[in-house]
Amino acid sequence: MAVSEEMTVSQLSIGVDIGGTKVLGGVVDSDGNILTTHREETPIQGGQALTDAIIGVIQELRAQFDATTVGISAAGFVSSDRATMLAAPNILDWNGINLKAKISDAIQLPVVIENDANSAAWGEAKFGAGRGIENLMMLTVGTGIGGGIVNSAGLYRGAYGIAAEFGHIRVEPDGQLCGCGAHGCFEQYASGNALRRFVREAIMQNPEQGAKILSLGDGTLEGIKGNHITDAARLGDNIAIDAFNRIADYLGAGIASLSVVLDPSAVVIGGGVIDAGELLLAPTRAAVEKYMPFSSRHPHPTILPALLGNDAGLVGVADLARS
């Protein structure tokens, strides 16, 4: 694949997005366009095997395009110098790994490591729903809740590189145990996992009313997936609609509280749950208005759906590596 005459090689960057099942790399130009991708399975043993897989993906892409920078997007805490994975809770044997050094030594290119939600926020701010918006907050609502803050100074990372971990704000002091070890975290009540838990609890209380949702899966509570709940809600199922309203109420309350601290002009909501569209967004907007302190006197942030989907992190971290 040839580089166009208008494009200089200095504009090309490689972004690599690390997921639980995939290592997805792409060559991204300065307009946020993905020119080509390469995917490998995520080694279940993590550690050096995963690092080697990332290097392999990068080398495959470099054989096609002469990219000059590399960005790596991964879930977890990344050091303030964007070099070390301080903690990677979903990846084995990666805690404390100076990933930047390992990869840059192997490929002889500048490398930036960034948290996946920060990468997605930057991607949406530069090329997606937040384009042209100066003060932006993003929530990625999936299995848990991630976040990112982009303002006029750029991506806000905090003193130690772990800012915007919105999912671990405590909203219920004696609530559900979270994977972080605390009880009552935001992501236990406003995430895709929370949506499924609310539906399963409702069906256990009223199995007959849950027949529609169960029929969309394999007939078991464990087989209920997020898309089944979305489909059921669109068909008018009360359990599904109530579950969306419940997580939206928590989501709106959380956004209202965060807005008092950060005062964003817009909040972009991404992640898997956003596939539900207005089933989630409409009650979330209503909840923001209901819970916003000084509601009658404080402008509300605009609530927007993300536009880049699963590409946001890859595109965002490729651009961060360039800057």
FENFEN-V889131 format. One record per backbone hydrogen bond with DSSP energy under -0.5 kcal/mol. NH is the residue of the N-H (numbers start at 1). CO is the residue of the C=O. Records with the same first field share a line. If there is no record, write none. Layout:
BEGIN
NH=CO + CO
END
This chain:
BEGIN
7=4
8=6
11=8
12=9
13=28
14=69
15=13 + 26
16=71
17=24
18=16 + 73
19=17 + 22
23=40
24=17 + 22
25=23 + 38
26=15
27=36
28=13 + 26
29=33
32=29
35=27 + 33
36=27
38=25
40=23
42=21
43=41
46=43
47=92
49=46
50=46
51=47
52=48
53=49
54=50
55=51
56=52
57=53
58=54
59=55
60=56
61=57
62=58
63=59
64=61
65=61
67=65
68=12
69=12
70=110
71=14
72=112
73=16
74=72 + 114
77=87
78=161
79=84
82=79
85=97
86=77 + 84
87=77
91=88
94=91
96=85
97=85 + 94
99=83 + 97
100=83
102=98
103=99
104=100
105=101
106=102
107=103
108=104
110=68
112=70
113=82
114=72
116=74
119=115
120=116
121=117
122=118
123=119
124=120
125=121
126=122
127=123
128=123 + 124
130=124
131=128
132=125
133=130
134=132
136=134 + 150
137=266
138=148
139=268
140=146
141=139 + 270
142=140 + 144
146=140
148=138
150=136
151=154
154=151
156=149
157=155
163=157
165=162
166=164
167=145
168=165
169=166
171=169 + 184
172=184
175=172
178=182
181=178
184=176
185=176
186=169
187=167
188=185
189=186
190=186
192=142
193=142 + 143
195=191
196=192
197=193
198=194
199=195
200=196
201=197
202=198
203=199
204=200
205=201
206=202
209=206
210=206
211=208
214=210
215=211
216=212 + 213
217=213 + 214
219=214
224=221
229=225
230=226
231=227
232=228
233=229
234=230
235=231
236=233
237=232
241=237
242=238
243=239
244=240
245=241
246=242
247=243
248=244
249=245
250=246
251=247
252=248
253=249
254=250
255=251
256=252
257=253
258=254
259=255
260=256
261=257
262=258
263=259
265=135
266=135
267=302
268=137
269=304
270=139 + 268
273=141
274=271
275=272
276=273
277=274
279=276
280=277
281=277
282=278
283=278
284=280
285=281
286=282
287=283
288=284
289=285
290=286
291=287
292=288
295=292
297=294
298=294
299=297
302=265
304=267 + 302
306=269
311=308
312=309
315=311
316=312
317=313
318=314
319=315
320=316
321=317
322=318 + 319
323=319
END
